[in-house]
Amino acid sequence: MSSPRILPVTSIVNVWYSVNGERLGTYNGHTGAVWCVDADWDTRHVLTGSADNSCRLWDCETGKQLALVKTSSAVRTCGFDFGGNIIMFSTDKQMGYQCFVSFFDLRDPSQIENNEPYMKIPCSDSKITSAVWGPLGEFIIAGHESGELNQFSAKSGEQLSNIKEHTKQINDIQTSRDMTMFITASKDNTAKLFDCTTLEHLKTFRTERPVNSAALSPIFDHVVLGGGQEAMDVTTTSTRIGKFEARFFHLAFEEEFGRVKGHFGPINSVAFHPDGKSYSSGGEDGYVRIHYFDPQYFEFEFEA
């Protein structure tokens, strides 16, 4: 059976089997919207960040809460490093509190117990809206509300690189399977491909709407984008005008080759299955849709 999908739904994180839609269980504890979810490499632990000003660590199989880190503002992004030993999360700039990125080593229980990260990086200029670990856990890549991208060392906290290719907020960052590249989704109606190590801008995928999420296929040179209007504007237009389709682009040629309809609200997140045979999308309409590719999809790619 295929691996489960871990999905945040309001304040409760749910686990579902993607193969048949069966819900396996929930992680109960958060009292605010859950903004981010990540699982470690062997899916033993799950990390969640919420608007209830907390980051929580869970046992993936049993749903038991293993650790709770309280923060001064909402936790916007979170993630495990390559080995699953170090966690990072960023907090929002709100209510007079500054945006910070915090790092905890799970091999030292006292850090969690005392709520004392081994490193805390302030981000005073523009809050972090999305962040992922780089290859081998040496640094993190952070996208900002201003459209900037930063690399921060996970050992020293030093800012290693800084670029600004986007003109508006970066909504999502996802890495390729081998972690050599990553793709960003932005409110400036584009998604962009970058080199993980150098932050070199490689490709741009253009649309006529804000892009909320973008993902790279693990088996083909394909990209899927999801987005749409701002949620507050959705009720004033039809679904056709709102353009809520998932859109597929060729990674190398930057050309769109397909669209998949279904959602009747903006798509907030997209992700490929690790085997590349399906993808999931979560929308403002309250649905998570899982689409399996037709056999012709694979035949066409291999013939090409």
DRENDO-1510 file (C-alpha; in Angstrom, 1 decimal, always signed):
<recs>
REC; n; res; u; v; w
REC; 1; MET; +0.0; +0.0; +0.0 .
REC; 2; SER; +1.2; +3.5; -0.8 .
REC; 3; SER; +2.6; +5.8; +1.8 .
REC; 4; PRO; +0.2; +7.9; +3.8 .
REC; 5; ARG; -0.3; +11.6; +3.3 .
REC; 6; ILE; -0.2; +13.9; +6.3 .
REC; 7; LEU; -2.4; +16.8; +5.9 .
REC; 8; PRO; -3.4; +19.8; +8.1 .
REC; 9; VAL; -7.1; +20.5; +8.4 .
REC; 10; THR; -7.9; +23.6; +10.5 .
REC; 11; SER; -6.4; +22.9; +13.9 .
REC; 12; ILE; -6.3; +19.1; +13.5 .
REC; 13; VAL; -3.6; +17.2; +11.5 .
REC; 14; ASN; -5.0; +14.2; +9.8 .
REC; 15; VAL; -3.3; +11.2; +8.2 .
REC; 16; TRP; -4.9; +9.5; +5.2 .
REC; 17; TYR; -4.0; +6.7; +2.9 .
REC; 18; SER; -3.7; +8.2; -0.6 .
REC; 19; VAL; -4.6; +4.9; -2.3 .
REC; 20; ASN; -8.1; +4.7; -1.1 .
REC; 21; GLY; -8.9; +7.8; +0.9 .
REC; 22; GLU; -9.1; +6.0; +4.3 .
REC; 23; ARG; -8.4; +8.2; +7.3 .
REC; 24; LEU; -5.9; +6.5; +9.6 .
REC; 25; GLY; -6.0; +9.0; +12.5 .
REC; 26; THR; -5.5; +12.5; +13.9 .
REC; 27; TYR; -2.9; +14.4; +15.9 .
REC; 28; ASN; -5.0; +16.3; +18.5 .
REC; 29; GLY; -3.5; +19.2; +20.4 .
REC; 30; HIS; -3.3; +22.4; +18.4 .
REC; 31; THR; -5.9; +25.1; +19.1 .
REC; 32; GLY; -5.2; +27.3; +16.0 .
REC; 33; ALA; -4.8; +26.9; +12.3 .
REC; 34; VAL; -1.9; +24.6; +11.4 .
REC; 35; TRP; +0.4; +26.3; +8.9 .
REC; 36; CYS; +3.1; +23.7; +8.3 .
REC; 37; VAL; +3.7; +19.9; +8.6 .
REC; 38; ASP; +6.8; +17.8; +7.9 .
REC; 39; ALA; +7.8; +14.2; +8.5 .
REC; 40; ASP; +11.3; +12.9; +9.0 .
REC; 41; TRP; +13.0; +10.7; +6.4 .
REC; 42; ASP; +11.7; +7.4; +7.9 .
REC; 43; THR; +8.3; +8.7; +8.8 .
REC; 44; ARG; +8.7; +8.0; +12.5 .
REC; 45; HIS; +8.1; +11.6; +13.7 .
REC; 46; VAL; +5.9; +14.4; +12.5 .
REC; 47; LEU; +6.5; +18.1; +13.1 .
REC; 48; THR; +3.7; +20.7; +13.0 .
REC; 49; GLY; +3.6; +24.5; +13.4 .
REC; 50; SER; +0.5; +26.5; +14.3 .
REC; 51; ALA; -1.1; +29.9; +14.8 .
REC; 52; ASP; -1.6; +28.9; +18.4 .
REC; 53; ASN; +2.0; +29.9; +19.0 .
REC; 54; SER; +3.4; +26.4; +19.2 .
REC; 55; CYS; +5.5; +23.9; +17.4 .
REC; 56; ARG; +4.8; +20.2; +18.3 .
REC; 57; LEU; +6.6; +16.9; +17.7 .
REC; 58; TRP; +4.5; +13.8; +17.3 .
REC; 59; ASP; +4.9; +10.0; +17.1 .
REC; 60; CYS; +3.7; +9.3; +13.5 .
REC; 61; GLU; +2.3; +5.9; +14.2 .
REC; 62; THR; +0.5; +6.5; +17.5 .
REC; 63; GLY; -0.3; +10.2; +17.3 .
REC; 64; LYS; +1.2; +10.8; +20.7 .
REC; 65; GLN; +2.6; +14.3; +21.3 .
REC; 66; LEU; +6.3; +13.9; +22.1 .
REC; 67; ALA; +7.4; +17.6; +22.5 .
REC; 68; LEU; +5.9; +21.0; +22.7 .
REC; 69; VAL; +7.7; +24.3; +22.0 .
REC; 70; LYS; +5.9; +27.4; +22.8 .
REC; 71; THR; +6.6; +30.6; +20.9 .
REC; 72; SER; +5.7; +34.3; +21.0 .
REC; 73; SER; +3.9; +34.3; +17.6 .
REC; 74; ALA; +2.5; +32.0; +15.0 .
REC; 75; VAL; +4.8; +29.3; +13.6 .
REC; 76; ARG; +4.8; +29.7; +9.8 .
REC; 77; THR; +7.3; +27.1; +8.6 .
REC; 78; CYS; +8.9; +24.0; +10.0 .
REC; 79; GLY; +11.1; +21.1; +8.9 .
REC; 80; PHE; +13.4; +18.2; +9.8 .
REC; 81; ASP; +17.0; +18.2; +8.5 .
REC; 82; PHE; +18.3; +15.4; +6.3 .
REC; 83; GLY; +19.0; +13.0; +9.2 .
REC; 84; GLY; +15.9; +13.8; +11.2 .
REC; 85; ASN; +17.9; +15.0; +14.2 .
REC; 86; ILE; +17.5; +18.7; +14.0 .
REC; 87; ILE; +14.3; +20.7; +13.5 .
REC; 88; MET; +13.9; +24.3; +12.5 .
REC; 89; PHE; +10.9; +26.5; +12.5 .
REC; 90; SER; +10.2; +30.2; +11.8 .
REC; 91; THR; +7.8; +32.5; +13.7 .
REC; 92; ASP; +5.8; +35.4; +12.3 .
REC; 93; LYS; +6.5; +39.0; +12.7 .
REC; 94; GLN; +3.4; +40.1; +14.6 .
REC; 95; MET; +2.0; +41.7; +17.8 .
REC; 96; GLY; +5.3; +43.5; +18.3 .
REC; 97; TYR; +7.4; +40.3; +18.1 .
REC; 98; GLN; +10.2; +39.9; +15.6 .
REC; 99; CYS; +10.4; +37.0; +13.1 .
REC; 100; PHE; +12.9; +34.4; +14.2 .
REC; 101; VAL; +14.2; +31.1; +12.9 .
REC; 102; SER; +14.9; +28.6; +15.7 .
REC; 103; PHE; +17.0; +25.4; +15.6 .
REC; 104; PHE; +16.7; +22.5; +18.1 .
REC; 105; ASP; +18.8; +19.4; +18.2 .
REC; 106; LEU; +16.5; +16.5; +19.2 .
REC; 107; ARG; +19.4; +14.5; +20.5 .
REC; 108; ASP; +19.6; +17.0; +23.4 .
REC; 109; PRO; +16.3; +16.8; +25.3 .
REC; 110; SER; +17.2; +19.7; +27.5 .
REC; 111; GLN; +16.8; +22.1; +24.6 .
REC; 112; ILE; +13.1; +21.2; +24.2 .
REC; 113; GLU; +12.5; +21.0; +28.0 .
REC; 114; ASN; +14.0; +24.4; +28.6 .
REC; 115; ASN; +12.7; +25.9; +25.4 .
REC; 116; GLU; +16.3; +27.0; +24.5 .
REC; 117; PRO; +17.2; +26.4; +20.9 .
REC; 118; TYR; +20.9; +26.0; +20.1 .
REC; 119; MET; +20.6; +28.8; +17.6 .
REC; 120; LYS; +18.1; +31.6; +16.9 .
REC; 121; ILE; +18.3; +33.8; +13.9 .
REC; 122; PRO; +16.5; +37.2; +13.8 .
REC; 123; CYS; +14.9; +38.4; +10.6 .
REC; 124; SER; +14.0; +42.0; +11.1 .
REC; 125; ASP; +13.5; +43.2; +7.6 .
REC; 126; SER; +10.9; +40.9; +6.2 .
REC; 127; LYS; +9.2; +37.9; +7.7 .
REC; 128; ILE; +9.8; +34.4; +6.5 .
REC; 129; THR; +6.8; +32.9; +4.6 .
REC; 130; SER; +8.4; +29.6; +3.5 .
REC; 131; ALA; +11.6; +27.7; +4.3 .
REC; 132; VAL; +13.2; +24.3; +3.5 .
REC; 133; TRP; +16.4; +22.5; +4.4 .
REC; 134; GLY; +19.2; +22.4; +1.9 .
REC; 135; PRO; +21.1; +19.3; +0.9 .
REC; 136; LEU; +22.8; +17.4; +3.8 .
REC; 137; GLY; +21.3; +19.8; +6.4 .
REC; 138; GLU; +24.1; +22.3; +6.1 .
REC; 139; PHE; +21.8; +25.3; +5.6 .
REC; 140; ILE; +18.2; +26.3; +5.2 .
REC; 141; ILE; +16.6; +28.2; +2.3 .
REC; 142; ALA; +14.1; +30.9; +3.3 .
REC; 143; GLY; +11.6; +32.8; +1.2 .
REC; 144; HIS; +10.4; +36.1; +2.5 .
REC; 145; GLU; +7.3; +38.3; +2.3 .
REC; 146; SER; +9.4; +40.8; +0.3 .
REC; 147; GLY; +10.2; +38.2; -2.4 .
REC; 148; GLU; +13.8; +37.7; -1.2 .
REC; 149; LEU; +15.5; +34.3; -0.9 .
REC; 150; ASN; +18.2; +33.7; +1.8 .
REC; 151; GLN; +20.5; +30.9; +2.8 .
REC; 152; PHE; +21.2; +30.6; +6.5 .
REC; 153; SER; +23.9; +28.3; +7.9 .
REC; 154; ALA; +22.5; +25.7; +10.3 .
REC; 155; LYS; +25.7; +25.8; +12.3 .
REC; 156; SER; +26.6; +29.4; +12.6 .
REC; 157; GLY; +23.4; +31.2; +11.6 .
REC; 158; GLU; +25.4; +33.3; +9.1 .
REC; 159; GLN; +23.6; +34.5; +6.0 .
REC; 160; LEU; +25.4; +32.7; +3.2 .
REC; 161; SER; +23.5; +34.2; +0.2 .
REC; 162; ASN; +20.8; +36.6; -0.6 .
REC; 163; ILE; +18.9; +37.2; -3.9 .
REC; 164; LYS; +15.7; +38.8; -5.0 .
REC; 165; GLU; +14.2; +37.3; -8.2 .
REC; 166; HIS; +10.5; +37.7; -7.1 .
REC; 167; THR; +8.8; +41.0; -6.8 .
REC; 168; LYS; +6.2; +39.8; -4.3 .
REC; 169; GLN; +5.8; +37.4; -1.4 .
REC; 170; ILE; +7.1; +33.8; -1.8 .
REC; 171; ASN; +4.3; +31.5; -0.8 .
REC; 172; ASP; +6.0; +28.1; -1.1 .
REC; 173; ILE; +9.3; +26.4; -1.6 .
REC; 174; GLN; +9.8; +22.7; -2.5 .
REC; 175; THR; +13.0; +20.9; -3.4 .
REC; 176; SER; +13.7; +18.3; -6.1 .
REC; 177; ARG; +14.0; +14.7; -5.1 .
REC; 178; ASP; +17.8; +14.8; -5.2 .
REC; 179; MET; +17.8; +18.2; -3.4 .
REC; 180; THR; +20.0; +19.8; -6.1 .
REC; 181; MET; +17.2; +22.3; -7.1 .
REC; 182; PHE; +14.2; +24.0; -5.6 .
REC; 183; ILE; +11.1; +25.7; -6.9 .
REC; 184; THR; +9.4; +28.8; -5.5 .
REC; 185; ALA; +5.8; +29.9; -5.8 .
REC; 186; SER; +5.0; +33.6; -5.6 .
REC; 187; LYS; +2.2; +36.2; -5.5 .
REC; 188; ASP; +3.9; +37.8; -8.5 .
REC; 189; ASN; +2.2; +35.2; -10.7 .
REC; 190; THR; +5.4; +33.2; -11.3 .
REC; 191; ALA; +7.1; +30.1; -10.1 .
REC; 192; LYS; +10.9; +30.0; -10.4 .
REC; 193; LEU; +13.5; +27.2; -10.4 .
REC; 194; PHE; +16.8; +27.7; -8.5 .
REC; 195; ASP; +20.0; +25.8; -7.8 .
REC; 196; CYS; +20.0; +24.8; -4.1 .
REC; 197; THR; +23.7; +25.5; -3.5 .
REC; 198; THR; +24.3; +28.6; -5.5 .
REC; 199; LEU; +20.8; +30.1; -5.6 .
REC; 200; GLU; +21.3; +30.6; -9.3 .
REC; 201; HIS; +18.0; +31.3; -11.1 .
REC; 202; LEU; +17.4; +28.6; -13.7 .
REC; 203; LYS; +13.9; +28.8; -15.1 .
REC; 204; THR; +10.7; +30.8; -14.8 .
REC; 205; PHE; +7.1; +29.6; -15.2 .
REC; 206; ARG; +4.6; +32.4; -15.8 .
REC; 207; THR; +0.9; +32.5; -15.2 .
REC; 208; GLU; -1.8; +35.3; -14.9 .
REC; 209; ARG; -2.6; +34.6; -11.3 .
REC; 210; PRO; -0.9; +34.4; -7.9 .
REC; 211; VAL; +0.9; +31.0; -7.5 .
REC; 212; ASN; +0.4; +29.6; -4.0 .
REC; 213; SER; +2.3; +26.3; -4.4 .
REC; 214; ALA; +4.6; +24.5; -6.9 .
REC; 215; ALA; +6.1; +21.0; -6.9 .
REC; 216; LEU; +8.7; +19.1; -9.0 .
REC; 217; SER; +8.0; +15.6; -10.3 .
REC; 218; PRO; +10.4; +13.0; -8.9 .
REC; 219; ILE; +10.5; +11.0; -12.2 .
REC; 220; PHE; +9.9; +13.5; -15.1 .
REC; 221; ASP; +11.0; +17.0; -16.0 .
REC; 222; HIS; +7.5; +18.3; -15.0 .
REC; 223; VAL; +6.3; +21.0; -12.7 .
REC; 224; VAL; +2.8; +21.4; -11.2 .
REC; 225; LEU; +1.6; +24.8; -10.1 .
REC; 226; GLY; -1.5; +25.7; -8.0 .
REC; 227; GLY; -2.9; +29.0; -7.1 .
REC; 228; GLY; -5.7; +31.4; -8.0 .
REC; 229; GLN; -7.2; +34.7; -6.7 .
REC; 230; GLU; -6.9; +35.9; -3.2 .
REC; 231; ALA; -9.5; +34.1; -1.1 .
REC; 232; MET; -11.4; +37.3; -0.3 .
REC; 233; ASP; -12.0; +37.9; -4.0 .
REC; 234; VAL; -13.3; +34.4; -4.9 .
REC; 235; THR; -17.0; +35.0; -4.2 .
REC; 236; THR; -17.1; +37.8; -6.6 .
REC; 237; THR; -16.1; +35.8; -9.7 .
REC; 238; SER; -17.0; +32.4; -11.3 .
REC; 239; THR; -14.7; +29.4; -11.1 .
REC; 240; ARG; -13.8; +29.8; -14.7 .
REC; 241; ILE; -12.6; +33.4; -14.2 .
REC; 242; GLY; -10.9; +32.4; -11.0 .
REC; 243; LYS; -8.7; +29.9; -12.8 .
REC; 244; PHE; -8.4; +27.3; -10.1 .
REC; 245; GLU; -6.9; +24.5; -12.3 .
REC; 246; ALA; -3.6; +22.8; -11.5 .
REC; 247; ARG; -1.2; +23.7; -14.3 .
REC; 248; PHE; +1.6; +21.5; -15.6 .
REC; 249; PHE; +4.8; +22.9; -17.2 .
REC; 250; HIS; +7.8; +21.3; -18.8 .
REC; 251; LEU; +10.8; +21.9; -16.5 .
REC; 252; ALA; +13.3; +22.6; -19.3 .
REC; 253; PHE; +11.2; +24.4; -21.9 .
REC; 254; GLU; +9.1; +26.4; -19.5 .
REC; 255; GLU; +6.0; +25.6; -21.6 .
REC; 256; GLU; +2.6; +24.7; -20.2 .
REC; 257; PHE; +1.3; +21.4; -21.5 .
REC; 258; GLY; -1.7; +20.6; -19.4 .
REC; 259; ARG; -4.4; +21.7; -16.9 .
REC; 260; VAL; -6.5; +19.7; -14.4 .
REC; 261; LYS; -9.8; +21.1; -13.2 .
REC; 262; GLY; -11.6; +20.2; -10.0 .
REC; 263; HIS; -11.2; +22.8; -7.3 .
REC; 264; PHE; -13.8; +25.6; -7.0 .
REC; 265; GLY; -11.5; +27.8; -4.9 .
REC; 266; PRO; -7.8; +28.7; -5.0 .
REC; 267; ILE; -5.3; +25.9; -4.7 .
REC; 268; ASN; -3.2; +26.4; -1.6 .
REC; 269; SER; -0.8; +23.4; -1.9 .
REC; 270; VAL; +0.3; +20.8; -4.4 .
REC; 271; ALA; +2.6; +17.8; -4.0 .
REC; 272; PHE; +3.7; +14.8; -6.1 .
REC; 273; HIS; +3.6; +11.3; -4.7 .
REC; 274; PRO; +7.1; +10.0; -4.2 .
REC; 275; ASP; +6.6; +7.4; -7.0 .
REC; 276; GLY; +5.6; +10.2; -9.4 .
REC; 277; LYS; +2.4; +8.4; -10.4 .
REC; 278; SER; +0.0; +10.8; -8.8 .
REC; 279; TYR; -0.2; +14.3; -7.2 .
REC; 280; SER; -2.4; +15.9; -4.5 .
REC; 281; SER; -3.8; +19.4; -4.2 .
REC; 282; GLY; -5.4; +21.1; -1.3 .
REC; 283; GLY; -7.8; +24.0; -1.9 .
REC; 284; GLU; -9.6; +26.9; -0.3 .
REC; 285; ASP; -12.8; +25.0; -1.0 .
REC; 286; GLY; -11.9; +22.6; +1.8 .
REC; 287; TYR; -11.0; +19.6; -0.3 .
REC; 288; VAL; -7.8; +17.6; -0.9 .
REC; 289; ARG; -7.9; +16.0; -4.3 .
REC; 290; ILE; -5.6; +13.1; -5.4 .
REC; 291; HIS; -5.2; +12.6; -9.1 .
REC; 292; TYR; -3.6; +9.5; -10.7 .
REC; 293; PHE; -2.0; +10.0; -14.0 .
REC; 294; ASP; -3.2; +8.1; -17.1 .
REC; 295; PRO; -1.0; +5.4; -18.6 .
REC; 296; GLN; -0.6; +7.6; -21.7 .
REC; 297; TYR; +1.1; +10.2; -19.5 .
REC; 298; PHE; +4.0; +7.8; -18.9 .
REC; 299; GLU; +4.0; +6.4; -22.5 .
REC; 300; PHE; +4.2; +10.0; -24.0 .
REC; 301; GLU; +7.1; +11.0; -21.7 .
REC; 302; PHE; +9.1; +7.9; -22.4 .
REC; 303; GLU; +8.5; +8.2; -26.2 .
REC; 304; ALA; +9.6; +11.8; -26.1 .
</recs>
